[in-house]
Every structure is written in C-alpha cells, then in structure tokens.
Amino acid sequence: MEKFAENISYNHGISVNERKLVYITGVLKIESFDEEEFLLETNMGFLAIKGSGLEIVRLDTKDGIVSIKGTIDSFAYFENLKKGNKTSVFEKLFK
C-alpha cells in the first residue's frame, strides 16, 4: 500500500473504547490487514493489532488517522521491520 501524505502529525496516540473500537493517530502506512490482524507503520514504529472481526471504520490518509472496530485482543510495537524479511517477520509477529 502507498504511504499516506507527508504532512502527518508527529503525535501518535491510541484510544480504545471497551476493546471494540480503536482510534489511532500518527499512522504513516497500513502494511497489511485482515479480520484478525492489522500491521500499521506509525511514526513511533510498527504497530501490530490482533483481534477478531476487525475492520476499518475510518481512514484519513491526509492526517494519518485510522479507526478500527471489532474485538481487540492485543497491541504490540516493533522497531525494525525490514521489507526484505517480510515473510519471516510476519511469521514471528502472528504465530
């Protein structure tokens, strides 16, 4: 997927409402997603979100905002994901 606009705010934040709705700012790129996991590149590193029934509710590429609904099970940050190692990284992330 393409990167979002370059004028994204440097503020990164996550707001979770009852583990059913998450609002994320500072998103640079959505690397991958399906109904069980999202991998987002944020300005604070890569963010993996795991759950069930996950879907995008809001996508604002201009301001780097993503809202996801579904049942949220976990969040994890990763500093150094390299595109050359995508397969092995995904295997490690989503075992």
N, C-alpha and C positions, 0 to 999 in steps of 0.2 A: 504494500500500500504506500501511497505517497505521503510525504511529510506534510504536516499542517503548515499554515502560514508562519512566517518568521517572526511576527510581532506578538508571539505568545507571552503572556505574563510570566515573570520569573517566580511567581508564587505558586507553590504546589501544595495542594490540600486534598484531603479526603473527608467527606461527610457521609456517614452511614445512618440510615433510618431503619431501625428494627430488623437489621440484616436482610432487608428486602429491597432496598434502594440505595445506591451509592452514587455520589456526585464527586467527580474528580476534576481538579484544575491542574494546569501545567502539563497537559498531555501534548507530546510532540508528534507521536505516531502510534497507530494501532498496528502492531506486528501481526497478530492473529487473534481469532476469536471463534468460539462456538458456544453451544448452550451450557457447557461445563467449565470452560476456562477462557480467560482473556489474557493477552500479553500486550501491555502498553509500554511505550517508551515515554518516560516523563523527564522533566528537566532535573530530576533527582535520581535517575537511574531507571532500570526496567522494573515494572510492577506486574506481578502475576496475580490474578484474581481467580479463585476456584469457587465453584458452587454448582447449582443445578437450575435449569430453566433460565439461564442468563440471556438477556437480550439488551441491545442498545435502545435507550429511550430518547436520548438527546445526544447529538453530535455537532459540536460547534468548532469547526476547524479554524476559524478566524481567531478565536480566543483560547483555544486549547482546552475545551471543556467536554467531558464525556459523562453521561449518566447511564447507569446500567441497573436493570431490575431483574429480580429473581431471588433465589435463596443463596446468600453469600456465606461460604464456609471458611475462606482464608484469604489473606493478603501476604505477599512476600516480595521483597525488593532484591534486585540483583544489580550489581555494579557493572560488570564487564561481560556482556554477551557479544560475541563476535559473529558476524554473519557467516563466516566460513565454517563455523561449528554449529550451525543451527540445529541439525539433527541431534547431535549429542547433547546440546543444551536443552532442547525440548524433552528429550528422554529423561534427563536429570530433573528438570522442573516438574514434570507432570507424571511422575511414576504412580 
